[in-house]
Amino acid sequence: MPGRLARCAAATAVLLPLLAAGSPAAGSARSGAGALQESFAAAARQYGVPESVLLGVAYLESRWDAHGGAPSVAGGYGPMHLTDLRAATGEGGGRGTQTVQRAARLSGIPAARLRSDPRANVRGGAALLADHGRRLGSARAAGAAGWYPAVAAYAQARDAATARVFADEVYAVLRAGVRRTTDSGETVTLPADTTVRTAARTAAAPAAHRAAPAGAECPRELACEWLPAPYEVYGGKDGKPDYGNHDKARRPHDQRVRYLVVHDTEGGYDGSVQAVQDPEFVSWHYTLRSSDGHVAQHVRTGDVAWHAGNWQVNAQSIGLEHEARLTDPDAWFTESMYRSSARLVRYLAQEYDVPLNRHHIIGHDNVPAPDPEHVPDMHTDPGPYWDWAHYFDLLGAPLEPAARTDGGIVTIRPDYAAHRPAYTACAKDAAAQCPPHGSGAVRLRTRPAPDAPLVADPGLHGDAPASTGVNDTGARASTGQQFAVAGRRGDWTAIWYLGRKAWFHNPAAAPTAIADDGTTVTPRPGAGPVRVYGRALPEASAYPEGVEPQEPRPLPYELRPGQRYVVGGTMPGEYFHAPGLTDETGAASRVIRGRTLWHQIQVGHRIGYVKAADVTVVRPRSGGQPKV
């Protein structure tokens, strides 16, 4: 319909176990403890709160980070996320009560110190948790299990379901245990306590017996609501009827869901859920709230939302918008939101048989442009500060090599906290340095030297090198993405990227990638350069009468002889044709499927597609099957 594709292209980026390898065994949390660990122990003793519960609450609130005293989007400060929205924004309101003031009254510590001093913040949080415990009877309980009601109350959630999810996640952390180095460089340990499992479950209804979220397609243990996006006709700007803001379909019966796409909203939750209810706006399937991980669903997962800026990816994906701004990760990318998102993605992956890897769990910044003209317009969220390694740990699919032998492939995997490449343009001044921060992305250079120019993305910059801008994806490889090795020299590794060699720093003492194996493609012998496309479409003869054939147009990237690229999947050419408003069953829409086979490849920071007839498939050296 008129205007629909333009709106899609310009779309605004609007209990899982912890990885066992990172979970400490049961035992003392204070062996060689630092000052922050001792602060938790002292506060727990002072206020009569189980130390493990205090640590678990703080981990869910902040992962024990202090963020340099900066507030979250909810106005939360410090490891205990004590809220003071008035101090953060100069305005009233916010999530629940102003807990900084309440903690100040309970602890006798000035509010300003609770906001700025992490150790005082821990004491204030302990006082607040103890007060909840006294009011709810937890203080009389023996052990951690009886503190479940107090933990749920600490969340200051807008509804009981969200409070319960918070408490469930805290107790999941208690059972699994965790050890982490904070943003201040201190290591904090919460030993695993598997004995809390049965006792904690008696404090709340087991997930299997809870009512499913009314109307929403979510796992039972998530707090979800159904806020439907409109499906209606309206008068277009040209005076002709148009419709919005999604299409009815019958997935997976008519077309496979291949991708789950992680977005961020670049704005607040309330504004985002209002926007998606506008028939003239774009749409996505879910919105997740930063402060507590609450989920709202807007479009049925069997239907096609207009979220990716690429019609094929729209037709084959489910889109999740996370309340955030990618330039300010500490304020927005909360542990509660990561965990809710991971639960939801794992549920959707099981429902639609989507592999849990970075070929199929992708960011909006990994979606290819549908044609060369739109390459500069593609979105860049969730950006280089989204912690993909942590996310896949929460998914129960840690990013580990598929084989123990070097198969000539690397999976990008820097240490997120320690890896801090300099970025610019987080603020209005494009030349200004962003605050130092952990990142899951590595920089790619034209030669193995730190002063070498960044590689050029011809679709973004022509022959000019990419920049260090936080939104410039032209010379970037992100955690979990896989590339074929093109060379090694000292501490540097080269990969095939956008048709050329691209070098990244990968020292043995602090590796930024792991050796891996998998299926690759290389140009067929004797063939010239292989063109890369942003859509895998059917051949023209596959389109029935009345449906205009879509012509695939190559992107400004080519694979040259001798180069290899990792395969993410093989598929027939497909085109989802939605002629306009239809009934709720999507009966008028259809999927045109051709005989032309395509391979999805990791061509650069974004995925791309090549015709199977143009390339030769190289199987894994290990003899294993590719993870596609």
C-alpha positions in Angstrom: 0.0 0.0 0.0 1.1 3.6 -0.5 3.7 4.8 2.0 4.1 1.5 3.8 7.5 0.6 2.5 8.8 4.1 3.1 7.6 3.9 6.7 9.2 0.5 7.1 12.5 1.7 5.7 12.5 4.7 8.0 11.3 2.9 11.1 12.3 4.4 14.4 14.5 2.1 16.3 12.1 2.5 18.6 14.1 -18.6 34.9 17.2 -19.1 32.8 20.3 -20.5 34.5 23.5 -18.5 34.6 26.4 -20.0 32.7 27.7 -22.7 34.9 31.3 -21.9 34.1 30.9 -18.4 35.6 29.0 -19.6 38.7 31.0 -20.1 41.9 30.5 -23.1 44.0 28.9 -22.9 47.4 31.2 -21.5 50.0 32.4 -18.3 51.6 31.7 -15.2 49.6 34.4 -13.3 51.5 37.6 -15.2 50.7 39.9 -12.5 49.6 37.0 -10.1 49.5 37.3 -6.5 48.5 35.8 -3.4 50.0 32.5 -3.7 48.2 32.0 -7.4 49.1 32.8 -6.5 52.7 30.2 -3.7 52.5 27.5 -6.2 51.6 28.6 -8.5 54.5 28.6 -5.6 57.0 25.3 -4.2 55.9 23.7 -7.6 56.1 24.9 -8.1 59.7 23.8 -4.6 60.7 20.3 -4.9 59.4 19.7 -8.6 59.9 19.3 -9.4 56.2 20.7 -12.6 54.7 23.9 -11.6 52.9 23.0 -13.8 49.9 19.6 -12.1 49.5 21.2 -8.6 49.7 23.7 -9.6 47.1 21.1 -11.2 44.9 18.8 -8.1 45.0 21.8 -5.8 44.1 22.8 -8.1 41.3 19.3 -7.9 39.7 19.2 -4.1 40.2 22.7 -3.2 38.9 25.0 -6.3 38.5 26.8 -4.6 41.5 27.9 -1.6 39.3 27.8 1.9 40.6 27.9 3.6 37.2 30.1 6.4 38.5 27.2 7.8 40.5 25.1 8.4 37.4 21.4 7.5 37.6 19.5 5.0 35.5 16.5 6.1 33.4 14.3 5.2 36.4 16.3 7.5 38.6 18.1 4.7 40.4 21.5 5.1 42.0 24.3 2.8 43.0 24.5 -1.0 43.4 21.1 -1.1 45.2 19.4 1.1 42.6 17.9 3.5 45.2 15.6 5.7 43.3 15.5 9.5 43.4 14.0 10.7 40.2 13.8 14.3 41.5 17.6 14.4 41.8 18.0 12.6 38.5 15.7 14.8 36.4 14.4 17.6 38.6 10.9 16.2 38.2 8.7 14.1 40.5 7.3 10.7 39.9 9.2 7.7 38.7 9.1 4.0 39.5 7.4 3.4 42.8 8.4 5.7 45.7 11.5 7.8 46.1 13.5 5.1 47.8 16.6 7.2 48.4 14.7 9.4 50.9 13.1 6.4 52.6 16.5 4.7 52.9 17.9 7.9 54.3 15.3 8.0 57.1 15.9 4.3 57.9 19.7 4.4 57.8 20.4 7.9 59.0 22.7 8.4 55.9 22.2 11.6 54.0 20.5 11.2 50.6 23.4 12.8 48.7 25.8 10.2 50.1 23.4 7.3 49.3 23.4 8.5 45.7 27.2 9.0 45.4 28.9 6.5 47.7 28.5 2.8 46.7 29.2 1.4 50.2 26.7 3.8 51.8 24.2 2.9 49.0 24.5 -0.8 50.0 23.8 0.1 53.6 20.8 2.1 52.6 19.5 -0.7 50.4 19.9 -3.2 53.3 18.0 -0.9 55.6 15.2 -0.7 53.0 15.1 -4.4 52.4 15.1 -5.1 56.2 12.1 -2.7 56.6 10.2 -4.6 53.9 11.1 -7.8 55.8 9.8 -6.4 59.1 6.5 -5.4 57.5 6.0 -8.6 55.6 7.2 -11.1 58.2 10.4 -12.0 56.4 12.6 -10.9 59.3 11.2 -13.8 61.4 12.1 -16.3 58.7 15.0 -18.7 58.9 17.3 -18.5 55.9 17.0 -16.8 52.5 13.7 -18.5 51.4 11.4 -16.6 53.7 12.6 -13.3 52.3 10.8 -13.8 49.0 7.9 -11.3 49.8 10.4 -8.6 50.9 12.4 -9.1 47.7 9.3 -8.7 45.6 8.4 -5.6 47.5 11.9 -4.1 47.0 11.3 -4.1 43.3 8.8 -1.2 43.6 7.1 -2.7 40.6 4.0 -1.2 39.0 2.1 -4.5 39.4 2.3 -7.8 41.3 3.3 -9.9 38.3 6.3 -7.8 37.6 7.3 -7.8 41.3 7.0 -11.6 41.3 9.2 -11.9 38.2 11.9 -9.7 39.9 11.8 -12.0 43.0 11.9 -15.1 40.9 15.0 -13.9 39.1 16.7 -13.0 42.4 16.2 -16.5 43.7 17.4 -17.9 40.4 20.7 -16.0 40.9 20.9 -17.3 44.5 20.6 -20.9 43.3 23.1 -20.5 40.4 25.6 -18.2 42.1 27.6 -15.6 40.2 31.0 -14.0 40.3 31.6 -10.7 38.5 34.1 -7.9 38.3 32.2 -4.6 38.6 32.7 -1.3 36.7 35.0 -0.2 39.6 37.3 -3.2 39.1 36.2 -5.0 42.3 35.3 -8.7 42.1 32.1 -9.7 44.0 31.0 -13.2 44.6 27.7 -14.7 45.4 28.1 -18.5 46.1 25.6 -20.9 44.6 23.0 -22.2 47.1 20.9 -24.9 45.5 19.2 -25.6 48.8 17.1 -22.4 48.4 15.2 -23.9 45.5 12.5 -25.8 47.2 12.0 -23.4 50.0 11.8 -20.4 47.7 9.2 -22.0 45.5 6.9 -22.4 48.5 6.8 -18.7 48.9 5.0 -18.1 45.6 2.9 -20.2 43.2 5.0 -22.4 40.9 5.3 -21.0 37.4 3.5 -24.1 36.0 0.4 -23.3 38.0 0.2 -19.5 37.3 -2.2 -18.2 34.8 -0.7 -17.4 31.4 -0.6 -13.6 30.6 -4.0 -12.7 29.3 -3.8 -12.3 25.5 0.0 -12.1 25.3 2.2 -14.7 23.8 4.8 -15.0 26.5 6.3 -17.6 28.8 4.3 -18.0 32.0 7.0 -16.7 34.2 7.1 -13.3 32.6 5.0 -10.3 33.4 3.3 -9.5 30.0 0.4 -7.5 28.8 -1.4 -7.2 25.4 -1.5 -3.7 24.0 -2.5 -4.3 20.4 -1.2 -2.3 17.5 -4.0 -1.2 15.1 -4.9 -2.9 11.9 -7.2 -0.5 10.1 -7.7 1.7 7.1 -7.0 5.5 7.3 -6.7 8.3 4.8 -3.2 8.6 3.4 -1.4 11.9 2.9 -2.1 11.6 -0.9 -5.8 11.4 -0.1 -6.0 7.7 -1.0 -6.9 5.0 1.5 -3.9 3.4 3.3 -3.7 1.0 6.1 -1.5 0.2 9.1 0.4 -0.7 10.9 1.2 -4.4 10.2 0.1 -7.3 8.0 -1.9 -10.5 8.8 -0.1 -13.7 8.1 -0.1 -17.4 9.0 3.4 -17.9 10.2 4.9 -20.5 10.5 2.4 -22.3 8.3 3.0 -20.0 5.3 6.6 -18.9 6.0 9.3 -19.7 8.5 10.4 -17.3 11.2 14.1 -17.2 10.8 15.2 -14.2 12.9 14.5 -12.6 16.3 15.6 -9.0 16.0 16.8 -7.0 19.0 16.0 -3.3 18.8 16.2 -0.3 21.1 13.5 2.3 21.2 15.8 5.4 21.4 13.2 6.8 23.7 11.0 6.1 26.7 8.6 3.2 27.2 5.4 5.1 27.5 6.1 7.1 24.3 7.0 3.9 22.4 3.9 2.0 23.4 1.8 5.0 22.4 3.5 5.3 19.0 3.0 1.6 18.1 -0.8 2.1 18.6 -0.8 4.7 15.8 -2.0 3.2 12.5 0.2 5.6 10.6 3.3 4.5 12.5 5.4 1.4 12.1 5.1 -1.6 14.4 7.0 -4.4 16.2 5.9 -7.4 18.2 7.1 -6.6 21.8 8.3 -3.7 23.9 10.4 -4.3 27.0 10.6 -1.8 29.8 14.0 -0.9 31.1 13.2 -0.3 34.8 11.7 -3.8 35.5 11.7 -5.9 32.3 8.0 -5.7 31.9 6.8 -6.8 28.5 4.0 -5.5 26.3 3.0 -7.4 23.1 1.5 -5.4 20.2 1.4 -7.8 17.1 0.7 -11.5 17.1 3.9 -13.5 16.4 2.2 -15.2 13.5 1.7 -11.8 11.8 4.2 -9.5 10.1 5.3 -6.3 11.9 7.0 -3.4 10.1 10.1 -3.0 12.2 13.3 -4.0 10.4 13.6 -1.6 7.4 13.9 -4.7 5.1 10.6 -6.3 3.9 12.1 -9.8 3.7 13.4 -9.6 7.2 10.1 -8.2 8.4 8.3 -11.2 6.8 10.7 -13.7 8.4 11.2 -12.2 11.9 9.8 -11.2 15.2 10.9 -7.8 16.5 11.6 -6.9 20.1 12.0 -3.2 21.1 13.9 -2.5 24.3 13.4 0.8 26.1 16.9 2.3 25.7 19.2 4.8 24.1 22.3 3.0 22.7 24.6 5.8 23.7 23.8 5.5 27.4 23.9 1.8 28.3 24.3 2.2 32.1 21.1 4.1 32.3 19.0 1.8 30.2 20.4 -1.7 29.6 19.3 -3.1 33.0 19.7 -6.7 34.2 16.0 -7.0 34.6 15.5 -6.1 31.0 18.3 -8.4 29.8 16.7 -11.3 31.7 13.1 -10.7 30.6 14.3 -10.4 27.0 16.3 -13.6 27.2 13.4 -15.5 28.7 11.1 -14.2 25.9 13.6 -14.9 23.1 14.2 -18.4 24.4 10.5 -19.0 24.4 10.0 -17.6 20.9 13.0 -19.6 19.6 11.4 -22.8 21.0 8.0 -21.9 19.5 9.4 -21.2 16.1 12.5 -23.4 15.9 14.9 -20.5 15.7 18.5 -21.5 16.4 20.1 -19.7 19.3 23.1 -18.2 17.5 24.1 -14.8 16.1 23.0 -15.8 12.6 19.4 -15.8 13.8 19.4 -13.7 17.0 20.4 -10.4 15.4 20.4 -6.8 16.2 18.7 -4.2 14.1 22.2 -3.1 13.2 22.8 -6.5 11.6 19.8 -6.3 9.2 20.9 -5.7 5.6 19.6 -2.8 3.4 17.1 -4.1 0.9 18.9 -2.2 -1.9 22.0 -0.1 -2.3 20.2 3.3 -1.9 19.1 2.4 1.6 22.5 1.3 3.0 23.2 4.7 4.7 19.7 4.7 6.2 19.8 1.5 8.1 19.5 1.6 11.8 22.4 1.0 14.3 20.6 -0.2 17.4 21.2 -1.8 19.9 24.8 -0.7 19.2 28.3 -1.6 20.5 27.4 -1.5 24.2 24.7 -4.2 24.1 26.3 -7.2 26.0 25.7 -10.1 23.5 27.9 -12.5 25.6 25.9 -11.9 28.7 22.7 -12.1 26.7 23.6 -15.5 25.3 24.7 -16.8 28.7 21.1 -15.9 29.9 19.7 -17.7 26.8 21.5 -20.8 28.0 23.5 -20.8 24.8 26.9 -19.5 25.7 29.2 -18.4 22.9 31.6 -21.2 22.8 33.5 -22.8 19.8 31.6 -25.5 17.9 34.8 -27.6 17.7 38.0 -27.9 19.7 40.1 -27.6 16.5 40.9 -24.5 14.6 38.6 -24.7 11.5 39.8 -21.4 10.0 36.9 -19.5 11.5 36.8 -17.1 14.5 33.8 -16.1 16.7 34.2 -12.6 17.9 34.3 -12.7 21.7 36.1 -9.9 23.6 35.9 -9.6 27.4 33.1 -7.1 27.5 34.1 -5.3 30.7 37.8 -5.1 29.9 37.4 -4.3 26.2 36.9 -0.6 25.9 37.4 0.8 22.4 37.1 4.6 22.2 33.9 5.8 20.5 32.8 9.3 19.6 29.5 11.1 18.9 27.5 9.9 21.9 26.4 13.5 22.3 25.6 16.3 19.9 29.3 17.0 19.3 30.3 14.4 16.8 34.0 14.7 17.7 33.5 14.3 21.4 34.7 11.1 23.1 32.0 8.9 24.6 32.6 7.9 28.2 34.8 4.8 28.5 32.7 1.7 28.6 32.9 -2.0 28.0 31.9 -3.1 24.5 31.4 -6.4 22.6 32.5 -4.9 19.3 36.0 -5.0 17.8 37.5 -2.5 15.3 38.7 -3.5 11.9 41.7 -2.0 10.2 43.4 -2.1 6.8 46.6 -3.5 8.2 47.8 -5.1 11.5 48.7 -1.9 13.3 46.9 0.3 15.8 47.4 3.4 13.8 46.2 1.9 10.5 43.0 3.4 9.0 39.8 1.7 9.6 38.4 -0.3 6.7 36.0 1.3 4.3 32.4 0.3 3.9 31.6 1.3 0.3 27.9 1.4 1.0 28.3 4.0 3.8 31.5 5.9 3.0 32.6 5.0 -0.5 36.4 4.6 -0.4 36.8 6.7 2.7 37.6 4.8 6.0 34.9 4.3 8.6 34.9 6.5 11.7 34.9 5.8 15.4 31.4 7.1 15.7 29.2 5.0 17.9 26.6 4.7 15.1 29.1 3.9 12.4 29.0 0.1 11.7 31.4 0.3 8.7 34.4 -1.3 10.4 32.9 -3.3 13.3 32.5 -6.9 14.2 30.4 -7.8 17.2 30.3 -10.5 19.8 29.0 -13.8 18.5 29.5 -13.0 14.8 31.6 -15.5 12.8 34.2 -14.8 10.1 36.6 -16.8 8.0 40.3 -16.2 8.9 42.2 -14.4 6.1 45.6 -14.2 7.9 47.5 -13.8 11.1 50.4 -11.6 12.1 51.7 -11.4 15.6 48.8 -10.2 17.9 46.6 -9.5 14.9 44.0 -11.6 13.0 42.6 -10.8 9.6 39.1 -11.8 8.5 37.3 -11.6 5.2 34.9 -8.6 5.5 33.0 -6.7 2.9 35.2 -8.2 0.1 38.6 -7.4 1.7 41.0 -8.3 4.5 40.2 -6.6 7.7 42.5 -6.8 10.7 41.7 -6.7 14.4 43.8 -6.9 17.6 43.6 -10.4 19.0 46.5 -11.0 21.4 46.9 -14.4 23.1 47.0 -12.7 26.5 43.7 -11.0 26.0 41.9 -12.6 23.1 39.0 -10.8 21.4 37.9 -13.9 19.4 37.9 -17.7 19.8 38.9 -20.3 17.2 35.9 -22.0 15.7 34.7 -24.2 12.8 31.7 -24.0 10.5 30.4 -24.0 7.0 31.7 -21.3 4.6 31.2 -20.3 1.0 33.8 -19.2 -1.6 33.3 -18.0 -5.2 32.9 -20.8 -7.6 36.2 -21.6 -9.5 36.4 -19.6 -12.7 33.7 -17.3 -11.7 34.2 -13.6 -11.3 33.3 -11.6 -8.2 30.1 -12.7 -6.5 27.5 -10.1 -5.8 25.9 -9.8 -2.4 22.2 -8.9 -2.0 20.0 -7.6 0.9 17.1 -9.8 0.0 16.8 -13.5 -1.1 14.0 -13.2 -3.6 12.4 -15.7 -6.0 13.2 -15.7 -9.7 10.7 -13.6 -11.8 9.0 -16.7 -13.3 7.9 -17.7 -9.8 5.5 -14.8 -9.4 1.9 -15.5 -10.2 -0.2 -13.3 -12.4 -1.2 -10.1 -10.6 1.8 -10.0 -8.4 4.6 -7.7 -9.7 8.0 -9.5 -9.6 10.5 -8.0 -7.2 13.9 -7.5 -8.8 16.9 -8.2 -6.5 19.4 -5.5 -6.7 23.0 -6.1 -5.5 24.5 -4.2 -2.7 27.9 -2.5 -3.2 29.8 -5.5 -1.9 31.5 -8.4 -3.8 33.1 -11.7 -2.8 36.3 -12.2 -4.7 38.1 -15.5 -5.6 39.8 -17.1 -2.6 37.7 -15.3 0.0 35.5 -17.2 2.4 32.4 -16.2 4.4 30.5 -18.0 7.1 27.1 -19.5 6.2 24.2 -18.7 8.5 21.5 -20.6 6.6 20.3 -21.8 3.2 16.9 -20.9 1.9 14.8 -20.7 -1.3 13.9 -17.2 -2.6 10.8 -16.0 -0.9 8.5 -12.9 -1.1 5.6 -12.1 1.2 2.9 -10.4 -0.8 0.3 -8.5 1.3 -2.0 -6.7 -1.1 -3.8 -4.6 1.6 -6.1 -4.9 4.5 -7.4 -8.5 4.9 -9.3 -10.5 7.4 -7.8 -11.7 10.7 -6.6 -14.9 9.0 -4.5 -13.1 6.5 -6.2 -15.1 3.7 -5.4 -12.5 1.0 -1.7 -12.5 1.7 0.6 -15.1 0.1 4.2 -16.2 0.1 5.8 -16.6 -3.4 8.5 -19.2 -3.2 11.0 -19.8 -6.0 13.5 -22.5 -7.0 16.5 -20.2 -6.7 18.5 -21.2 -3.6 20.4 -18.6 -1.5 23.0 -18.7 1.3 22.8 -16.2 4.1 26.4 -15.1 5.0 28.1 -12.8 7.5 29.4 -10.4 4.9 30.2 -7.5 7.2 28.6 -6.2 10.4 25.3 -6.9 8.6 24.2 -10.2 7.1 23.8 -10.6 3.3 22.7 -13.2 0.8 24.5 -14.8 -2.2 23.0 -17.1 -4.8 24.0 -20.7 -4.2 24.8 -21.1 -7.9 27.6 -18.5 -7.6 29.5 -20.1 -4.8 31.1 -23.4 -3.6 30.2 -24.6 -0.1 33.2 -25.6 2.2 32.1 -28.0 4.9 33.5 -27.8 8.5 36.9 -29.3 9.0 35.8 -30.9 12.2 33.2 -32.9 10.2 30.4 -31.5 12.4 27.2 -29.8 11.2 27.0 -26.1 10.8 25.1 -24.2 13.5 22.5 -22.8 11.2 
